[in-house]
């Protein structure tokens, strides 16, 4: 027998910035599921395995009303990565007075001399 009762309406939570495993729990508590935005692609769990992945985009936006257990498409990046269409933030050089900066030549000891 098919259940013909209407599904309730739920509000899409904001999962951007969360680790995937936390976002999945938040989405489940709200009554939606997280999914690969490409319906022909692999499940989101397969894209994010193994390792620590963070959610960087979601569609539809937080606050949108959906039917219970509808999908929210997400994109994830590996911990320390950057989305493909966004350049990684440039790394700045350490300050010259930092403890890990190049040593002062006055205190340099040459161990190659006899």
C-alpha positions in Angstrom: 0.0 0.0 0.0 1.4 3.4 -1.0 1.3 6.2 1.6 -0.6 9.1 0.0 -0.5 11.5 2.9 1.1 14.8 2.0 4.7 15.4 3.3 5.1 18.3 5.7 7.0 21.5 4.7 10.4 22.0 6.3 13.0 24.9 6.3 16.4 24.3 4.7 19.1 24.9 7.3 22.4 26.7 6.7 25.1 24.0 6.3 27.8 26.0 4.5 31.1 26.1 6.4 30.3 22.9 8.3 32.2 19.6 8.1 30.2 17.2 5.9 29.5 14.9 8.8 28.1 17.7 10.9 26.1 19.2 8.0 24.5 15.8 7.3 23.3 15.7 11.0 22.0 19.3 10.8 20.2 18.5 7.6 18.7 15.3 8.9 17.4 17.1 12.1 15.7 19.7 9.8 14.1 17.0 7.7 16.2 17.3 4.4 18.9 15.3 2.9 22.2 16.4 1.4 23.0 15.4 -2.1 25.4 15.8 -5.0 24.0 18.7 -7.2 24.7 16.6 -10.3 21.8 14.0 -10.3 23.9 11.8 -12.7 27.0 11.9 -10.5 28.0 9.7 -7.6 26.4 10.1 -4.1 27.8 12.9 -2.0 29.2 10.4 0.4 31.3 8.9 -2.3 32.7 12.2 -3.3 33.7 13.1 0.2 35.3 9.8 1.3 37.8 9.4 2.9 38.9 12.4 4.9 37.5 15.6 6.3 35.4 17.6 3.9 33.7 21.0 4.3 30.5 22.2 2.7 31.2 25.3 0.6 27.9 25.8 -1.3 24.3 24.7 -1.0 21.2 25.0 -3.2 18.5 25.9 -2.3 19.6 28.7 0.1 19.0 28.5 3.8 15.5 29.5 4.8 13.9 28.0 1.7 10.8 25.9 2.3 11.0 22.3 0.9 8.9 19.2 1.3 10.2 16.9 4.0 13.2 14.7 2.9 13.7 16.6 -0.4 17.4 17.1 -1.3 19.7 20.0 -0.8 22.5 20.0 -3.3 25.9 20.7 -1.8 29.5 21.1 -2.9 32.4 20.0 -0.7 36.1 20.6 -0.5 38.8 18.6 1.3 40.1 20.1 4.4 42.7 22.8 3.4 41.4 22.9 -0.2 39.7 25.6 -2.2 36.8 25.3 -4.6 37.8 24.8 -8.2 36.3 28.1 -9.4 37.9 30.2 -6.6 41.7 30.8 -6.4 43.4 29.9 -3.2 44.2 32.8 -1.0 47.8 33.8 -1.5 50.1 33.0 1.4 52.0 35.9 2.9 55.6 35.6 3.8 56.5 35.4 7.4 57.6 38.7 9.0 61.4 39.2 9.0 61.4 39.4 12.8 59.5 36.1 13.2 61.2 33.3 15.2 61.0 31.0 12.2 62.4 33.6 9.7 65.9 33.3 8.1 68.6 33.5 10.8 70.6 36.7 11.2 74.0 36.2 9.4 75.8 37.4 12.5 74.6 34.3 14.3 75.2 31.9 11.4 77.6 29.1 12.2 79.3 27.4 9.1 79.8 23.8 9.9 81.5 23.1 6.6 84.7 24.8 7.5 87.5 22.8 9.1 
